[in-house]
Amino acid sequence: MEDRAAVAVVSVDAEDAPMTDQMRTVLFLCTGNYYRSRFAETLFNVLARQRGLDWRAVSRGLKIGWPGNVGPISPHALARLRERQILGPASEADSEPTIRLSRELLAELERMPLQCCDEDFRAADRIVALKEAEHRPMVEQNHPAYASRVEYWHVHDVDQASPEQALDEVERLVRAMIESMASETCWTAIGSK
């Protein structure tokens, strides 16, 4: 069953500054661009905006179109985004406050999975594939010119880890990345004075 109604309850903050072309980009890759990479992309974008970083995330799949992937984004990813109060409640009975998303971030949640292409690799300043054992062969076979630029994490898909375990690991890694980028930005600012 498609979960579009759940995505529609996202709060929108039209006053958020739009992400610009001057921002640096991290590209998150997974197989279907439905679950792990989409969660990483959304979480990264929310946290980067909160920290005022000049980074944004995009995500793509290395082999989209899996039969079990129905709709734009995994229900597991949506549930975790709700738990983190990034999405609005699943029902009107819940009244927890939510982090307000820009229209641009809302549109990213509503889009269908996207297949990566060489242009995605060229446009990215940093590239992260969510599971080395699964994704390195795909990158090396289909995008060999960019294989050396990819950083590999070790986050299992639902066939080897529960959604709770996998999304906990994605969240831990994304938060660590944000902290590293914030520290780098701080040291760069200090060095330029």
C-alpha positions in Angstrom: 0.0 0.0 0.0 1.4 3.4 -0.9 2.0 5.8 2.0 1.5 9.1 0.2 -1.0 10.3 2.7 1.6 9.9 5.4 4.0 12.1 3.5 1.4 14.8 3.0 1.2 15.5 6.7 4.7 17.0 6.7 4.9 20.6 8.0 6.0 23.1 5.5 8.0 26.2 6.3 8.0 28.5 3.3 10.4 30.9 5.0 13.2 28.5 5.1 16.0 29.7 2.9 16.1 27.5 -0.2 19.1 25.3 -0.8 21.3 27.0 -3.4 23.7 25.9 -6.1 26.6 27.2 -4.0 26.0 24.5 -1.4 28.2 21.4 -1.4 26.4 18.1 -2.0 26.6 14.7 -0.4 25.2 11.9 -2.5 23.8 8.9 -0.6 23.5 5.7 -2.6 21.7 2.5 -1.8 20.2 -0.2 -4.0 16.6 1.0 -4.5 16.7 4.6 -3.3 13.7 3.7 -1.2 14.8 3.0 2.4 18.3 3.6 3.7 19.5 6.4 1.3 16.2 8.3 1.5 16.2 8.3 5.3 19.9 9.4 5.3 19.1 12.2 2.8 16.1 13.6 4.7 17.8 13.4 8.1 21.0 14.9 6.8 19.1 17.9 5.2 17.2 18.6 8.4 20.3 18.4 10.6 22.5 20.4 8.2 19.9 23.2 8.1 19.6 23.2 11.9 23.4 23.6 12.1 23.6 26.2 9.3 25.9 24.1 7.2 26.4 24.8 3.5 25.8 21.2 2.7 22.8 19.4 1.3 22.1 15.8 0.5 20.6 14.0 -2.5 20.0 10.3 -2.8 19.9 7.8 -5.7 19.6 4.1 -6.2 22.1 1.8 -8.0 19.3 -0.6 -9.1 15.8 0.8 -8.6 12.5 -0.9 -9.3 12.4 -3.7 -6.7 8.9 -5.2 -6.7 8.4 -4.8 -2.9 9.2 -1.1 -3.0 5.8 0.5 -3.3 5.4 4.3 -3.4 8.0 7.0 -3.0 9.7 6.0 0.3 9.8 3.0 2.7 7.2 3.0 5.5 10.1 2.1 7.8 11.8 5.4 6.9 8.6 7.4 7.3 8.0 5.8 10.7 11.5 6.7 11.9 11.1 10.3 10.5 7.9 10.6 12.6 9.6 9.2 15.7 12.2 11.9 15.3 9.5 14.5 14.8 10.7 15.3 11.4 7.4 14.3 9.9 4.0 15.1 11.2 1.9 12.5 13.1 0.5 9.4 11.4 -2.9 10.3 12.8 -4.6 13.5 14.0 -4.7 12.0 17.5 -1.0 12.5 17.9 -0.1 16.1 18.6 3.7 16.1 19.0 5.4 19.1 17.5 7.3 18.6 14.3 10.4 20.1 12.7 9.2 22.3 9.9 10.4 21.2 6.5 10.9 23.5 3.5 8.8 22.9 0.3 12.0 21.6 -1.3 12.5 18.9 1.4 8.9 18.0 1.2 9.1 17.5 -2.6 12.1 15.2 -2.1 10.0 13.0 0.2 7.2 12.8 -2.3 9.3 11.9 -5.3 9.7 8.4 -6.6 13.1 6.6 -6.3 15.7 7.8 -8.8 18.4 5.8 -10.6 21.9 7.2 -10.3 23.8 8.3 -13.3 27.3 9.6 -14.0 26.1 13.2 -13.6 25.0 12.5 -10.0 28.6 11.4 -9.3 30.1 14.4 -11.0 27.9 16.8 -9.2 28.6 15.4 -5.7 31.3 16.7 -3.4 31.1 13.6 -1.2 29.6 10.2 -2.1 28.4 7.6 0.5 27.2 4.2 -0.4 25.3 2.6 2.5 26.7 -0.9 2.3 30.1 -1.7 0.9 29.5 -5.5 0.2 26.3 -4.7 -1.7 27.2 -1.5 -3.4 30.9 -1.5 -4.3 30.4 -4.2 -7.0 27.5 -2.1 -8.5 29.5 1.1 -8.5 32.6 -0.6 -9.9 30.6 -2.2 -12.7 28.4 0.7 -13.7 30.3 3.8 -12.6 34.0 2.7 -12.6 35.3 6.2 -13.2 33.9 7.3 -9.8 34.5 4.2 -7.7 37.6 5.7 -5.9 35.5 8.7 -4.7 32.9 6.6 -2.8 33.0 6.2 0.9 31.4 3.0 2.0 29.3 2.4 5.2 28.2 -1.0 6.4 24.4 -0.6 6.9 22.4 -3.8 6.2 19.2 -3.8 4.3 16.0 -5.4 5.7 17.1 -8.9 4.6 20.0 -8.8 7.2 18.9 -6.3 9.9 15.7 -5.0 11.4 14.6 -1.6 10.3 15.3 -0.4 13.9 18.9 -1.6 13.7 19.6 -0.3 10.2 18.0 3.1 10.7 19.8 3.5 14.1 23.1 2.9 12.3 22.2 5.3 9.5 21.2 7.9 12.0 24.4 7.5 14.0 26.6 7.8 10.9 24.7 10.8 9.5 24.9 12.6 12.9 28.6 11.9 13.1 29.0 13.2 9.5 27.1 16.4 10.5 29.3 16.9 13.6 32.5 16.4 11.5 31.3 18.9 8.9 30.3 21.4 11.6 33.7 21.1 13.1 35.4 21.5 9.8 33.3 24.6 9.1 34.2 26.1 12.5 37.9 25.5 11.9 37.7 26.9 8.4 36.0 30.1 9.7 38.6 30.5 12.5 41.4 30.0 10.0 40.0 32.7 7.6 40.0 35.4 10.3 
